[in-house]
Structures are given as structure tokens and as C-alpha cells.
């Protein structure tokens, strides 16, 4: 068994199964992170086990869309 990835507040992640980019807001325990993301002008946040997350980046198109919403 491999160790679960470790993320820090501010890291950009996605669920391994897909979905929007999310920002790690806090690390609740050694293997659980609270993540925040926006969809249709609403803010969402929830906790995820870190082994379900992968590091990602926000591409230019996604950043442009976010600026339009502000």
C-alpha cells in the first residue's frame, strides 16, 4: 500500500474521478483536507480523504471564466 498524497492549504486539487479544480482550505487531520470551489457563482466546501485527490492546475480558460464571474 502506498502513502496517501499530502496536500497543504492553497494547493489546487481535483477528485481522482474528475470534477472542478478545488483549493485546499485546511488540513483537518493527517489524511483529511477541507476543499473549497465555486460553481455557478456559489461557493462550496467539504472534506475529502486525501487519497481521493490529485494535484492539478487551473488553466487559462478556467481563470478567465472566474474573472468574468467576479
Secondary structure by P-SEA (a helix, b strand, c coil): ccccccccccbbbbcccccccccccccccccbbbbbbccccbbbbbbbccccbbbbbbcaaaaaaaaaac
